[in-house]
């Protein structure tokens, strides 16, 4: 396995505004949802999170695949990915994963098995050298002047020895394709550029639910995308300073309504996450979250 890193910044990261692909997406969809997902603390002082079956599936599959980058190439598939998956799945079994019935859980469990069986049969870049950024959460100063940090975790960085460069790969477990104009790959390119030393040569999605091969995308224009992301980040910072987070729909929207249900006591608490956030599932009367509303 190939490893690379650069020295982290010395500025005071605790006073900065942190933004990521997911938090930017939350803000652009609904500022109220952004607040409830990223800033709100319940009476116990904890953040809150809603778990849903698509989110549980994506988290389990991603954990299996991302763990492979810590293993030497020749040993990555010595242990069945299905075996690893079943062990990880225990964290999401039952209501912990947002499952309202055994039938629903079985369906999602089998979907994950199908994806991982595909990866074992057609490992592609996962059977090649990878770059591992030596930061638990890769980040860099998007703007020191504005005190804004951009952060995020890249699913996979394939090392391309012929050109001494890297290939960014994002795993997709959703049935839906990433929308045009998505900031995900541009943000990952900026993180890769600033958090390790190899040039980014390619960017791809891998829709592992339906494809044996990667879908290569056009390389983003780093300078243009950085400016676009910074402008959004400035709006987020201003909203935080003014403490103004309004839903664009007066009656609420698909993004903020589930979190409003927590505040109203209409969601069931099922435990705590790894960062001590309180995890909830929607009551049966609310139904399971729609897959299209989950971004992974």
WOPEKA-V817865 format. One record per residue. N is the residue number from 1. PSI is psi in degrees with one decimal (none if undefined). Layout:
# WOPEKA-V817865
n = <N | N>
psi = <PSI | PSI>
This chain:
# WOPEKA-V817865
n = <1 | 2 | 3 | 4 | 5 | 6 | 7 | 8 | 9 | 10 | 11 | 12 | 13 | 14 | 15 | 16 | 17 | 18 | 19 | 20 | 21 | 22 | 23 | 24 | 25 | 26 | 27 | 28 | 29 | 30 | 31 | 32 | 33 | 34 | 35 | 36 | 37 | 38 | 39 | 40 | 41 | 42 | 43 | 44 | 45 | 46 | 47 | 48 | 49 | 50 | 51 | 52 | 53 | 54 | 55 | 56 | 57 | 58 | 59 | 60 | 61 | 62 | 63 | 64 | 65 | 66 | 67 | 68 | 69 | 70 | 71 | 72 | 73 | 74 | 75 | 76 | 77 | 78 | 79 | 80 | 81 | 82 | 83 | 84 | 85 | 86 | 87 | 88 | 89 | 90 | 91 | 92 | 93 | 94 | 95 | 96 | 97 | 98 | 99 | 100 | 101 | 102 | 103 | 104 | 105 | 106 | 107 | 108 | 109 | 110 | 111 | 112 | 113 | 114 | 115 | 116 | 117 | 118 | 119 | 120 | 121 | 122 | 123 | 124 | 125 | 126 | 127 | 128 | 129 | 130 | 131 | 132 | 133 | 134 | 135 | 136 | 137 | 138 | 139 | 140 | 141 | 142 | 143 | 144 | 145 | 146 | 147 | 148 | 149 | 150 | 151 | 152 | 153 | 154 | 155 | 156 | 157 | 158 | 159 | 160 | 161 | 162 | 163 | 164 | 165 | 166 | 167 | 168 | 169 | 170 | 171 | 172 | 173 | 174 | 175 | 176 | 177 | 178 | 179 | 180 | 181 | 182 | 183 | 184 | 185 | 186 | 187 | 188 | 189 | 190 | 191 | 192 | 193 | 194 | 195 | 196 | 197 | 198 | 199 | 200 | 201 | 202 | 203 | 204 | 205 | 206 | 207 | 208 | 209 | 210 | 211 | 212 | 213 | 214 | 215 | 216 | 217 | 218 | 219 | 220 | 221 | 222 | 223 | 224 | 225 | 226 | 227 | 228 | 229 | 230 | 231 | 232 | 233 | 234 | 235 | 236 | 237 | 238 | 239 | 240 | 241 | 242 | 243 | 244 | 245 | 246 | 247 | 248 | 249 | 250 | 251 | 252 | 253 | 254 | 255 | 256 | 257 | 258 | 259 | 260 | 261 | 262 | 263 | 264 | 265 | 266 | 267 | 268 | 269 | 270 | 271 | 272 | 273 | 274 | 275 | 276 | 277 | 278 | 279 | 280 | 281 | 282 | 283 | 284 | 285 | 286 | 287 | 288 | 289 | 290 | 291 | 292 | 293 | 294 | 295 | 296>
psi = <138.9 | 129.3 | 144.5 | 153.0 | 170.1 | 164.3 | 138.2 | 164.1 | 162.0 | -1.4 | 166.7 | 96.1 | -14.1 | -19.7 | -3.1 | 158.8 | 121.4 | 134.2 | 153.3 | 175.1 | -45.2 | -43.0 | -36.4 | -42.7 | -40.8 | -46.4 | -43.4 | -33.0 | -47.3 | 111.3 | -33.7 | -42.2 | -38.8 | -47.6 | -48.1 | -31.8 | -31.1 | -19.4 | -37.8 | 139.9 | 134.7 | 177.2 | -24.2 | -2.7 | 15.9 | 150.0 | 162.7 | 151.9 | 139.6 | 126.4 | 140.8 | 159.3 | -45.1 | -37.7 | -40.9 | -44.0 | -49.3 | -41.8 | -42.7 | -46.2 | -43.5 | -41.2 | -39.3 | -50.4 | -42.6 | -26.5 | -21.5 | -26.3 | -15.0 | -1.4 | 136.9 | 145.4 | -47.0 | -9.8 | 0.5 | -33.1 | 23.6 | -31.6 | 135.4 | 134.1 | -27.7 | -39.2 | -44.6 | -41.3 | -44.2 | -35.7 | -43.0 | -35.4 | -27.2 | -28.1 | -20.2 | 6.5 | 146.7 | -145.3 | -19.2 | -26.3 | 9.1 | 13.9 | 127.2 | -4.4 | 156.8 | -34.2 | -41.7 | -43.1 | -42.0 | -40.4 | -48.0 | -37.7 | -44.9 | -33.5 | -42.0 | -39.4 | -40.4 | -42.9 | -46.4 | -31.4 | -37.4 | -44.0 | -40.1 | -34.5 | -36.2 | 72.6 | -23.5 | -124.2 | -16.8 | -8.7 | 18.2 | 174.1 | 145.6 | 148.5 | 134.0 | 114.9 | 127.8 | 57.4 | 131.8 | -41.2 | 100.6 | 135.9 | 161.4 | 165.2 | 104.0 | -37.4 | 111.7 | -37.4 | -42.7 | -0.5 | 51.5 | 133.6 | 136.3 | 132.1 | 166.8 | 158.4 | 128.3 | 130.7 | -47.9 | 136.6 | 101.5 | 133.5 | 129.3 | 95.2 | -30.0 | -31.0 | 4.5 | 49.5 | -179.0 | 156.7 | 115.4 | 129.0 | 129.1 | 124.8 | 134.1 | 122.0 | -10.3 | 157.6 | -14.2 | 146.7 | 151.2 | 138.5 | 151.4 | 140.8 | 5.3 | 142.8 | -0.2 | -56.7 | -39.2 | -41.5 | -41.7 | -36.5 | -42.6 | -40.0 | -44.0 | -37.8 | -36.2 | -11.3 | 0.9 | 172.4 | -5.8 | 141.8 | 141.9 | 119.1 | -28.8 | 155.0 | 137.8 | 154.2 | 150.3 | 104.8 | 82.8 | -7.0 | -15.7 | -5.6 | 140.7 | -11.6 | 163.5 | 154.3 | 103.5 | 138.3 | 163.5 | 143.2 | 129.6 | 155.7 | 107.0 | -45.1 | -45.3 | -43.9 | -36.3 | -40.5 | -41.4 | -43.4 | -39.3 | -40.2 | -41.2 | -42.0 | -36.5 | -38.4 | -38.4 | -43.9 | -43.2 | -42.8 | -38.7 | -39.5 | -38.9 | -12.9 | 46.6 | 112.5 | 91.0 | 139.1 | 137.9 | -14.0 | 126.7 | -30.4 | 8.4 | 164.9 | 178.6 | -23.0 | -39.8 | -24.4 | -42.7 | -35.2 | -32.0 | -30.8 | -33.1 | -46.0 | -32.2 | -5.9 | 17.8 | 17.0 | 152.0 | 128.4 | 128.8 | 2.8 | -168.8 | 150.3 | -175.4 | -18.5 | 22.0 | 17.8 | 145.4 | 128.5 | 135.1 | 157.2 | 150.5 | 145.6 | 157.0 | -32.8 | -22.0 | -20.0 | 165.2 | 149.8 | 142.0 | 139.5 | -32.4 | -16.2 | 0.1 | 125.0 | 124.6 | none>
